Amino acid sequence: MRSLLLLLLCCQLLAAGVQAEDSDNALEDQFRNLITQQLSALRSGDAEAAWAWAHPNIKGRFLTADRFYTMIARQYQPLTEFSVIRFRELEAAGDNWMLPVWLRTDDDQQYLAVYVLSETNQGEWRIAGCQLAEYQPPGI
């Protein structure tokens, strides 16, 4: 009887782990889609579409889609001139999530953009920030 209870408990724990992993996978898919849509909008020069994926805190800082796009075009130019993107592993960061994205630009430069995704008061996930750095390939 004791072993049967232990077996049932193990099955429940495994099922809970699988459910949590599925939930994380769905969230990661949602984040990848969100970032991809914003990057596509930035690449095509569609300030309004890119603005739609910005977190309200970002919107409060820049006030208009045009100001937001101008800042990105000047200070985050690789986000508007990429030719290839590759997503890295999603990481929890308190109440937020971080998703690193490797980019190669049209002129063959490589960058790592670390996106911060944060939930709004309405329960929607939006891009709350992005840190961009030149990509340093791992040493041999």
PyMOL commands that set and color helices and strands:
alter all, ss='L'
color gray80, all
select helices_A, chain A and resi 2-44+47-52+56-62+65-75+77-79
alter helices_A, ss='H'
color red, helices_A
select strands_A, chain A and resi 82-87+91-93+96-105+110-119+125-134
alter strands_A, ss='S'
color yellow, strands_A
deselect
rebuild
show_as cartoon
